[in-house]
Amino acid sequence: EFQISVASDRRLPEAHGGLSHLYAYMERFDESIEAARRAEDLDPSGQRKPLRRASQFSRRLDRYLAEADRMSSQNSIGIHEARATVYRARKQYAQEVKESDQALRLEGRSAEADRYARGYARGGYRGWLDAKLAELKKDAGEGDTDNFAFAAIYTALDNADMAMHYLEVAYRNHKYTLVQLQLIPDFDPLHSDPRYQDLIRRIGLPKESPRTQ
């Protein structure tokens, strides 16, 4: 459908942006970046996200940071979140914690940031993850269950059983975020798990994933 849209009107930026997104899910990263650039060329102010997203999903992390920095004048919170994402992918956890803290405080969530900081002071990175897990459980108790976030934290805590449980719940609930599963470094530790491989098969995703640069 995206290709039909592009073929019918090659000057439709949203079609190129959507096609870039789809190509990333299919792990056709060069095509994803090309489509993202075309979208931005057609609409420089409205289509700046596709190139950043394509760079993130292809794990061209230096380019992703450059794109995030280019947009930071419009979104100072976003640059800290982007840096935290890159530091997590590179296993530079102290820097991830610092950037996440700054993003939360800029967003006006200082009380939440304080809880995470106390967790980090008590137990290092694992204590910080435990504090984030506690926050997720509180939100779930209030009716807001983010299965993807639960799975990512349990993966970081080396609890594959719980991670797979939440991914299966997301699958049963048809969560669209599952199409990103192979693209996110958070879930790399699960790739050798037969349960994860079966889930990828059922979703219909490519079996290979990019590696962090």
C-alpha angles and dihedrals in degrees: 000000000000090000090051089051092050092047092050094048118010091186095064104111095191091059092054090046092051092046089052089054092050094047089054091055088051089049092240090136102166089053090046092055092044092053091046091053090049090052092051093046088056095044112016095177100040103037105050096114100066094067092048090048093047090050091050095048092047088049093236085147100175089054090046091054091047090053092047090049090050088058096041094098086067097037118026091172091055095059091056091048090049092050090049090052092052094045090051091051089050092046092241092140101170089057091046090054092049095050093045090051092052092049093051093049093048087051091055095251097123095141090056091046089052091054091052091046091054090050090051091049091051101043112005118233093341090052089051091052090048089053091051090048090052089052091051091050090051091051090047089053087056091053100266108113115175101193093182093054091047090052093049094051094045088050090053089049090054092245101134094169094060092040091055091045091059093043089053090050089051089050092051089049092049093237108188092213089076089079086072093054098106092044099058118084091210089079099044092104089063096054095096093049110106090218090057092046090052091050091052089051092051093048089049098234126150110272096226124069134195120262125233114265 
